[in-house]
Amino acid sequence: MNTEATKKAYTTPYTFADWERGDARPDGFTIADAVRFGWTEKERGDFAMSEANTVCMYGFFMPQQARHLLDILGPGMNKFVYGKFLATEAVSVAVSLHDVDPTEVMISDGFAMAMGNDLCSDGSMRPVRKLKVVVWSEVIGEEEFIGRLQVIASACGYDIEAIEPDLAKRLFFMKPGAGPLKGKGDTRIRGHAIADLIYSLRDMDITPDVVVIDSASITARELLALGGVAYQMDWAIMVVDRGGDPAAMRDASFVTRTVRMMTRQEAEQTGIPKESGDRCMAFALH
């Protein structure tokens, strides 16, 4: 720790609540500084655990090989749970092109996975069974999630009240309980948020097949770290891309699915008005 960093850490008030909320840490902030600021033993333990988990995630050196390469090296070895898009122990990315709402795609995906529905007419996007799906979002709230879910269910021909008891056993919405996935100024995702997600799911006795991570701060660099989480937990993780670098995300992910708007001709062929939002429900695999 250099002198300037030490001076800043000594003199800038910085509480556990600041850190948990994701406020930028003073340069060079350490456990010793936390002691000086009066953090409790438990708070210091949470901070140390987060740092250790973060290092562990970024120390995961099993790079995700692209789906097509794995198909060549070991055909049939991939444990796909949703078409050829999501596999356990791997991180896939859903990229939405211009004019396509990523929130709409995310909720449609979660609903389809939980109900065992296909999203493509050729059958390539069908879950292997009705999946348990956890949507963990920093971008939308529970009220918006439920409202949009009801609209999607209705558009798919379901009576939401009739299916709600069954759907509630397989589709879960969660907000971060221990601060954001990346704090202000952080260059890496925080182990504290991931650990809190894992512990919360264990407390609720939920063993998900798929975890959807919806955070605007995730970049391609974080996908390998999340790959370590997917591998250790035997999850299929889907990251919702919200305006990052699609090419970099595609290179770093197990497989990327790109969502584009239907062309006018495609919409007309399926009887969808050209101005309808349903035009976005066309998917291309890369």
Secondary structure, 3 states (H helix, E strand, C coil): CCHHHHHHHHHCCCCHHHHHHCCCCCCCCCHHHHHHCCCCHHHHHHHHHHHHHHHHHHCCCCCCCCHHHHHHHCCCCCCEEECCCEECCEEEEEEECCCCCHHHHHHHHHHHHHHCCCCCCCCCCCECCCCCEEEEECCCCHHHHHHHHHHHHHHCCCCHHHHHHHHCCCEEEECCCCCCCCCCCCCCCCHHHHHHHHHHHHHCCCCCCEEEEECCCCCHHHHHHHHHHHHHHCCEEEEEECCCCHHHHHHHCCCEEEEECCCHHHHHHCCCCCCCHHHHCEEEEC
